[in-house]
Amino acid sequence: MNNRPVFLLPLALAVSVTTLHAQQSVPQTNTSTLDADGNAHITRVIPIPPSLSPQAQAALRRSASNDTPTLALRRAGTDAWQARAGEASRKMYPVNIKEATIAGVPVRDVTPIDATPQHPDRVLINVHGGGFNVDSGSLTESIPMANLLHTRVVAVLYRLAPEHPFPAAVEDTVAVYKELLKTYKPSRIALYGTSAGAILTAEVAVKLKQLGMPLPGALGIFSGLGDLSQSDDSQAMYSLHGLTGAVEIPDGKPHDVYYFTSSTSPKDPVLSPVYADLHGMPPALFITSGRDVLLSGTTILHRAFLQSGDDARLVVFEGLPHAFWNDVSLPETKEAYGMMANFFEQQLSR
C-alpha cells in the first residue's frame, strides 16, 4: 500500500447556514485521525477568506457536481463554455481572432485591435488548458494577453489525448515555435499556459533545450506541475473547484495516465520536467492559488527552477480554486492578468 500521507477530505465550507437542518448536515468541528499507514482522515470547517472580493466569495459559495461526465460530453460542454467565456472575455478585452494554420498545426491567431500594433516584433504562444483532452483556454487564455500587451498571441490547437498521447502536443507546439522563429527573435517570444498548458509549457521548454534550439524570452506557468509520476498533497485535498466537487482518493499511480502510454516512463525528463536539466531556463512566472488542485505541483516545479539557478517568480492567490482567472468577472482575475502582462512586458523588452 502506498505509505505517502493521503488526505481524505469530507470538507465543508463554513458559509452562511440558514437552517438547523443545514447546520446538522455538515461537520461543525475540526478532526484529524492518522491510520497505521500515515493516511490522514480529516474533517475541517474552512471559512471563506474575508480578504477575497465579494465576487470571489460568491463564487466560492457555489457547489460543484460530483458527477464525472464521459469524454464526449466533457468535450461538448467545454467547447460550449469556451465559446461563451471567450465572448465574455472579448467584450472586456477587445481583440481580433482568426483561425489559421502554422507548420501544419491549427491555431487561433489573436491580435490587438490597434490599426498599427504597438509591438509587431513580439509574439506570445499560448498552449491551452483542459487536461490534454479538451480545449478549455485557447480563447480565454489568449484574449486578455493580446489586448493588454497590444501583442499578437498564437494559441496552439495541439492534438488531444487520448487519441494523440504524449509527445503529440509537445511536437505540435515545437513545430509552431520553430516556424515563428523565422519571423521573430527568440527573445521576443513568450510561451505560456494554464493547467495542462502550464505543464506543456515546461515540457516544451525542456524539449527545445534538448534539441539545441534557442529558448523563448519568457515562460508563464500558471497552475501546473512538473512531475506526472506521482500525486501530491493538493491533489488529495482539492477538486478543480477547490473544496467542492469530487476528489479521488490517491492510489499511488502516475498522474494523468491517459496523457501518455506505458511505453513512456512517467519520469521521462520531457514528460516530467522536474527530472530534466532545468539550468538555463528562461525567466518564468508561476501563478497558483490556495485551493488549487495543482498548488503543490506548481510550487514543486517552481522550486526545481530555483534549485537550477533560474529566474523563477511565484505568486499564490489566497483561497481561490484552480485557474480562477478564467472567470473574468472577478477582481482577482484582473489582478492576475495584470501580473502576467507586466511580467511578459518586462521580459520581452530586454
Buried (B, 14 or more C-beta within 10 A) or exposed (E): EBEBEBBBBEBBBEBEBEEEEEEEEBBEEEEEEEEEEEBBBBBBBBEBBEEBBEBBBEBBEEEBEEEEEEBEEBBEEBBEBBEEBBEBBBEBBEBEBEEEEBBEBBBBBBBBEBEEBEBBEBBBBBBBBBBBBBBBBBBBBBBBBBBBBBBBBBBBBBBBBEEBBBBBBBBBBBBBBBBBBEEBEBBBBBBBBBBBBBBBBBBBBBBBBEEEBBBBBBBBBBBBBBBBBBBBBBBBBBBBBBBBBEBEEBEEEBBBEEBBEEEBBBBBBBBBBBBBEBEEBBBBBBBBBBBBBBBBBBBBBBBBBBEBEBBBBBBBBEBBBBBBBBBBEBEBBBBBBEBBBEBBBEBBEE
